[in-house]
Structures are given as C-alpha cells and as structure tokens.
Amino acid sequence: MNLTADDILDARGLLCPEPVMLLHRAVRQLQAGQVLQVLATDPSTQRDIPKFCTFLQHSLLQASEQEGEFYYWIRKQGVSQ
C-alpha cells in the first residue's frame, strides 16, 4: 500500500505513554479524512496505537516494523475531536 501522509509525528526515542499522548494531540490537529504517519521506537506502540485507533474510531491503515522502528498510518475519522 502506497500511502501519503498529511502530517508526520516523530515519536522515536520516546517511551510509553508519551507516543500516545503526542498522537492524541497530533490527531486533534488533523481534519477528518487526513492521514498521520507515526514513527516510533517503543515496542509498546504495537499494542497502544491500535487500541487508540479502535477506541477513538480512527482507521489504522497500515502498521509495519523495520530494524526496530515502527511505522503507523492513521486516518482521522469523523468530526474534529
């Protein structure tokens, strides 16, 4: 899947709960339908980011890992939060 992000959140080097706290703030800045790419190194994001998306009804379009870095593409749903 070839995705283009409207914004990028670089949370590399941060540990739980910081990546999700920053994610919450970054998603609020997006318009409905826009895509955020998240870069992270904390393995707990593999659990936390999908739960965040499910709870707030955003779409986790893609998640991948490469050499200890985690990449997520999230589409904001609904109205501004």
Buried (B, 14 or more C-beta within 10 A) or exposed (E): EEEEBBBEBEBBEBEBEEBBEBBEEBBEEBEEEBBBBBBBBBEBBEEBBBEBBEEBEBBBBBBEEEEEEBBBBBBBBEEEE
